[in-house]
Amino acid sequence: MKPKIHEHKNILKKMVSKTKFLITLALTILCSFSFSQQDSLRRKEILPKWSFSAAINSVEAQMDQKLFDTWVFPSANYYSYFGNKHDKSVSLSILPKYRITDDITLRLEFGITNIDLVSHYDGIGDTTSHGGHIGVTSNITKNDTIRQKIYKYAAGIQWSFVKKKYIESYCGTSLYYLSYSEMHWSDYIMDNLQTSGRGTNYIASTPGGFAAGMGAFAGFNIYLNKYIAVGGEFSYSILYYKLGGIESGVEENIYPASPTAIDHWKIYNNASKGIQFSKVMPSFHINFRF
């Protein structure tokens, strides 16, 4: 009888062992499926298809010397060493983005840069800064303005190479087209020695132009939560540009005791074109995912 009892015990142990194995296997498969589902949901939650960025860009990086070369007298006037400078310029962009894979995103950029430069010079009592420049003496007050708009259109592809829970780094390449509006310049000069308000007002305009080419960019995002991130970006490009043209101007000599004398003038050799590298342009942005 004892051998049969031992035989039954061995059979029972084998059945229990198999049962444990099957239960463990079932739980393992169930857990793996559950974690897989959760991971899939998490990935979909963290990486939605659409995102939208709003950016503020460096204006100085966009004001290239070639552009100022087409402005002739205005550029020398604003960037000379006399007068108090006030830069009211601003550059903004919006970037809708669409994720085609976990790491690759298509993006479009629409930007506008408003150049608004103001220079004020008061020569009363100034005996050190008036030498060496046309029209500047201690006896005058000058107010200069330079205004122009730059419209930016860029289509690019972005690749994310570092993705953590709260940090993302990326790089990519874009095709660029920049449209420059007509540049407007004015310079009002008042004679401080005249109590009658005598002065001269110069007004000029120069045709804009365009620039087109390709470039690269790199940036990062720091996520404040699942949907909002802040970050920075640097871009660089090589562009073919064609800017300027015939500059047209008006000189108004204001003499209160007599009618205003008006003189029209033009500068014909006032254009530039060619291929050049841009300056590195930094941007700060806020990104929304939905």
C-alpha positions as CSV (number, residue, x, y, z in Angstrom):
1,M,0.0,0.0,0.0
2,K,2.8,2.4,0.8
3,P,4.3,2.4,-2.7
4,K,0.8,3.4,-4.1
5,I,0.5,6.3,-1.6
6,H,3.9,7.6,-2.6
7,E,3.0,7.3,-6.2
8,H,-0.2,9.3,-5.7
9,K,1.7,12.0,-3.8
10,N,4.2,12.3,-6.7
11,I,1.4,12.6,-9.2
12,L,-0.3,15.3,-7.0
13,K,3.0,17.3,-6.8
14,K,3.4,17.2,-10.6
15,M,-0.2,18.4,-11.0
16,V,0.3,21.3,-8.5
17,S,3.6,22.2,-10.2
18,K,2.0,22.3,-13.6
19,T,-0.9,24.3,-12.3
20,K,1.5,26.8,-10.7
21,F,3.4,27.0,-14.0
22,L,0.3,27.7,-16.0
23,I,-1.0,30.3,-13.5
24,T,2.4,32.0,-13.6
25,L,2.5,31.9,-17.4
26,A,-1.0,33.4,-17.6
27,L,-0.2,36.1,-15.1
28,T,3.0,36.9,-17.0
29,I,1.2,37.2,-20.3
30,L,-1.5,39.3,-18.8
31,C,0.9,41.7,-17.1
32,S,3.0,42.0,-20.2
33,F,-0.1,42.8,-22.3
34,S,-1.3,45.3,-19.6
35,F,2.1,47.1,-19.5
36,S,2.3,47.1,-23.2
37,Q,-1.1,48.7,-23.4
38,Q,-0.2,51.3,-20.7
39,D,3.1,52.1,-22.5
40,S,1.2,52.5,-25.8
41,L,-1.3,54.8,-24.1
42,R,1.5,56.7,-22.4
43,R,3.4,57.1,-25.7
44,K,0.3,58.4,-27.4
45,E,-0.3,60.8,-24.5
46,I,3.2,62.2,-24.5
47,L,3.6,62.4,-28.3
48,P,0.5,63.7,-29.9
49,K,0.4,64.3,-33.6
50,W,0.0,68.1,-33.6
51,S,1.9,70.9,-31.8
52,F,2.1,74.6,-32.1
53,S,5.0,77.0,-31.2
54,A,5.1,80.7,-30.7
55,A,8.6,82.3,-30.8
56,I,10.4,85.6,-30.3
57,N,13.5,85.9,-32.4
58,S,16.7,88.0,-32.4
59,V,16.2,91.1,-34.6
60,E,19.9,92.0,-34.6
61,A,20.8,88.6,-36.3
62,Q,18.5,89.5,-39.2
63,M,19.9,93.0,-39.9
64,D,22.7,91.9,-42.1
65,Q,25.4,94.4,-43.3
66,K,24.4,93.7,-46.9
67,L,21.0,95.0,-46.1
68,F,22.4,98.2,-44.5
69,D,24.7,98.6,-47.5
70,T,21.6,99.4,-49.6
71,W,20.6,102.1,-47.2
72,V,23.7,104.3,-47.8
73,F,23.3,107.5,-45.6
74,P,20.7,106.1,-43.2
75,S,23.0,103.2,-42.1
76,A,26.0,105.5,-41.5
77,N,23.7,107.9,-39.7
78,Y,22.2,105.4,-37.3
79,Y,25.3,103.4,-36.5
80,S,27.7,106.4,-36.1
81,Y,29.0,107.1,-32.6
82,F,26.8,110.0,-31.7
83,G,23.3,110.2,-30.5
84,N,21.1,108.0,-28.2
85,K,19.9,104.9,-29.9
86,H,16.5,103.3,-29.2
87,D,15.8,99.9,-30.8
88,K,12.0,99.3,-30.8
89,S,12.3,96.4,-33.2
90,V,10.6,93.0,-32.6
91,S,10.5,89.7,-34.4
92,L,7.8,87.0,-33.9
93,S,7.1,83.6,-35.5
94,I,4.4,80.9,-35.3
95,L,5.3,77.2,-36.1
96,P,2.6,74.6,-36.6
97,K,4.1,71.1,-36.4
98,Y,2.9,67.6,-37.4
99,R,4.6,64.4,-36.1
100,I,4.8,61.7,-38.7
101,T,6.8,59.3,-36.6
102,D,8.0,59.2,-32.9
103,D,11.2,61.0,-33.9
104,I,10.4,63.0,-37.1
105,T,8.2,66.1,-37.3
106,L,7.3,68.3,-40.2
107,R,7.1,72.0,-39.5
108,L,6.2,75.3,-41.1
109,E,7.3,78.7,-39.9
110,F,5.6,82.1,-40.5
111,G,7.4,85.0,-39.1
112,I,7.4,88.8,-39.2
113,T,10.2,91.2,-38.2
114,N,9.4,94.8,-37.6
115,I,12.6,97.0,-37.7
116,D,12.0,100.2,-35.9
117,L,15.2,102.1,-35.1
118,V,15.3,105.6,-33.5
119,S,18.3,107.8,-32.9
120,H,18.2,111.2,-31.1
121,Y,21.1,113.6,-31.0
122,D,21.1,116.9,-29.1
123,G,24.2,118.9,-29.8
124,I,23.6,121.7,-27.3
125,G,26.7,121.7,-25.0
126,D,28.2,118.8,-26.8
127,T,31.8,119.5,-27.8
128,T,33.3,116.0,-28.2
129,S,31.0,113.9,-30.4
130,H,30.3,116.1,-33.4
131,G,33.6,115.8,-35.3
132,G,34.0,113.7,-38.4
133,H,30.5,113.2,-39.6
134,I,28.4,115.0,-42.1
135,G,25.9,117.5,-40.8
136,V,26.7,117.0,-37.1
137,T,27.7,120.0,-35.1
138,S,27.0,121.2,-31.5
139,N,24.4,123.5,-32.9
140,I,21.9,121.0,-34.1
141,T,19.3,118.5,-32.9
142,K,18.8,115.4,-35.0
143,N,16.0,112.7,-34.9
144,D,16.5,109.7,-37.2
145,T,14.2,106.7,-37.9
146,I,14.7,103.5,-39.9
147,R,11.7,101.3,-40.5
148,Q,11.2,98.1,-42.5
149,K,9.4,94.7,-42.3
150,I,10.8,91.3,-43.0
151,Y,8.4,88.4,-43.7
152,K,9.8,84.9,-43.2
153,Y,8.5,81.6,-44.6
154,A,10.2,78.3,-43.9
155,A,9.4,74.6,-44.4
156,G,11.4,72.1,-42.5
157,I,11.9,68.6,-41.0
158,Q,12.8,68.1,-37.4
159,W,14.4,65.1,-35.8
160,S,14.3,64.4,-32.0
161,F,17.4,62.7,-30.9
162,V,17.0,63.0,-27.1
163,K,13.6,62.4,-25.4
164,K,13.3,62.1,-21.7
165,K,10.3,62.7,-19.4
166,Y,10.7,66.4,-19.2
167,I,13.5,67.3,-21.8
168,E,13.6,67.0,-25.6
169,S,16.5,67.9,-27.9
170,Y,16.1,68.2,-31.6
171,C,17.8,69.3,-34.9
172,G,16.7,69.7,-38.5
173,T,16.9,71.5,-41.8
174,S,14.6,74.0,-43.5
175,L,14.1,75.8,-46.8
176,Y,13.8,79.6,-46.4
177,Y,12.2,82.5,-48.2
178,L,12.5,86.0,-46.8
179,S,10.6,89.0,-48.2
180,Y,11.8,92.5,-47.4
181,S,9.4,95.4,-47.6
182,E,10.4,98.9,-48.7
183,M,12.7,100.6,-46.3
184,H,11.7,104.1,-44.9
185,W,14.1,106.5,-43.5
186,S,13.7,110.0,-42.1
187,D,16.1,112.5,-40.5
188,Y,14.8,115.8,-39.0
189,I,17.5,118.3,-38.3
190,M,16.8,121.5,-36.3
191,D,19.1,124.4,-36.0
192,N,19.5,125.2,-32.3
193,L,20.9,128.7,-33.0
194,Q,17.7,129.7,-34.7
195,T,14.8,130.7,-32.4
196,S,12.4,130.7,-35.3
197,G,12.3,126.9,-35.6
198,R,14.4,126.6,-38.8
199,G,15.2,123.1,-39.8
200,T,15.6,120.5,-42.6
201,N,13.6,117.2,-43.0
202,Y,15.0,114.4,-45.1
203,I,12.7,111.5,-46.1
204,A,13.8,108.6,-48.2
205,S,12.7,105.2,-49.3
206,T,14.6,102.2,-50.7
207,P,13.0,99.1,-52.4
208,G,13.1,95.9,-50.4
209,G,13.8,92.6,-52.1
210,F,14.1,88.9,-51.1
211,A,16.4,86.2,-49.9
212,A,16.0,82.4,-50.4
213,G,18.0,79.4,-49.5
214,M,18.4,76.6,-47.0
215,G,19.7,76.1,-43.5
216,A,19.9,74.1,-40.3
217,F,18.5,74.5,-36.8
218,A,18.9,72.9,-33.4
219,G,16.9,73.4,-30.2
220,F,15.5,71.9,-27.0
221,N,12.2,71.8,-25.1
222,I,11.6,71.6,-21.3
223,Y,8.1,70.4,-20.6
224,L,6.3,72.0,-17.7
225,N,3.5,69.5,-18.0
226,K,2.2,67.0,-20.7
227,Y,1.1,69.8,-23.0
228,I,3.2,72.9,-22.5
229,A,7.0,73.3,-23.0
230,V,9.4,76.2,-23.1
231,G,12.8,76.1,-24.9
232,G,15.3,77.7,-27.2
233,E,16.5,77.3,-30.8
234,F,19.4,78.4,-32.9
235,S,19.3,78.6,-36.7
236,Y,21.8,79.2,-39.5
237,S,21.4,79.4,-43.3
238,I,23.0,80.2,-46.6
239,L,21.0,82.5,-48.8
240,Y,20.8,84.1,-52.2
241,Y,19.8,87.7,-51.7
242,K,18.7,90.5,-54.0
243,L,18.0,93.8,-52.1
244,G,17.7,97.5,-52.7
245,G,17.3,99.5,-55.9
246,I,16.9,103.2,-56.7
247,E,16.6,105.2,-53.4
248,S,14.2,108.1,-53.7
249,G,14.3,111.0,-51.3
250,V,12.9,114.4,-50.5
251,E,14.6,117.3,-48.8
252,E,12.4,119.8,-47.1
253,N,14.0,123.1,-45.9
254,I,11.7,124.6,-43.4
255,Y,12.0,128.4,-43.0
256,P,9.1,129.8,-41.0
257,A,9.4,133.3,-42.6
258,S,9.1,131.9,-46.1
259,P,7.5,128.9,-48.0
260,T,9.1,125.4,-47.5
261,A,11.7,124.7,-50.1
262,I,11.4,121.1,-51.4
263,D,14.1,119.3,-53.4
264,H,13.8,115.7,-54.8
265,W,16.8,113.4,-55.2
266,K,17.7,109.8,-56.1
267,I,20.5,107.4,-55.5
268,Y,20.7,104.9,-58.4
269,N,23.7,102.7,-57.4
270,N,22.0,101.4,-54.3
271,A,21.4,97.6,-54.6
272,S,23.2,94.5,-53.6
273,K,22.9,90.8,-54.5
274,G,24.8,87.6,-54.1
275,I,25.2,84.5,-51.9
276,Q,26.1,84.8,-48.2
277,F,25.9,83.0,-44.9
278,S,23.5,84.4,-42.3
279,K,24.3,85.2,-38.8
280,V,23.3,82.6,-36.1
281,M,19.8,83.6,-34.9
282,P,18.7,82.6,-31.4
283,S,15.0,82.2,-30.6
284,F,12.9,81.6,-27.5
285,H,9.7,79.8,-27.8
286,I,6.7,78.3,-26.0
287,N,5.3,75.0,-27.4
288,F,1.8,73.6,-27.0
289,R,0.9,70.0,-27.8
290,F,-2.6,68.8,-28.6
